[in-house]
């Protein structure tokens, strides 16, 4: 399920929970929240950058665990196995 970010429409009516913005895990089919779940102030969903993939170190570890080898280039046409 994706995580959506929300912010208050009117900062004057916002509680500490929604004043700084909050995240809500929802199904994609669910309608966006209209009010803060804690104070009832009107909120809007904001666009946030998605988190895609994983770290390179995790990728290297998983490749090694699967039996693959990483090659390091030494020169023109020369490579060395690093693991």
N, C-alpha and C positions, 0 to 999 in steps of 0.2 A: 504494500500500500504506500502511495506517495505521502510525503509530508508537505503540507501547505503552510506558508507564512501569512500572518494576518497583522494588521495594524489598525488603530482606532481611527474613525472618521473625524471625530471631534475630541481632541486631546483634553479639553476641559472636563468632559464627562467620563474620562477613562480612569480605570482603577490601576493600581501598580502592576497587575498581571498583564493588562493589554496596553498600557502606556508605552512600554518599551518594545512592544510587539511580542507575538508568541507564535508557536508552531503547533499545528494540529494534524495528526495522522488521520486521513480519510480515504475512503475508496474513491476512485476516479468518477464513479457514477453518482456519488453524493453531491448535493447542491452545496455551494459555498456557504460558510457561516454568515449570518447577517448581524449577529450580536455576540458579544463576549460571553463565554460560558460562565464567568464568575460574577460580572456586574451588570450585564445586559446592555452595555453601551454599544452603539452601532460600530461595526468593523468592516474592513474590506480586505480581500485577499490580494497580496502583492506578489509580483513575479520575483522569484529567487533563483539563483544559479543552481543547476542540478549538480549533484555529486555523482560522477560517473567513473567507473573503473576502480582500481586499487593501486596501491603504491608499487613502485618498481621492485622494491625489495621483496614484496610478497610474490610478485610475478616470477622473479628469479628463483625464489625458494620452491614455488610450485613446479616450475619447469625442471629443477634439479630433482625433486621428488618423483617426477614422472619419468625420469631417466634421460632427459635431454642434456646436451652439453652446450656451454657457452664458449664462444671462440673470441680470442683477443687478437687483433691484427698486429703483426710484428713488422711487416714490410709488404712490399708488392708481392702478392700471391702467397705470403707466409702467415700462417695462423697458429695459435697455440690454444689448447684446451685449458679453461680456467677451472672447470669442475666436471 
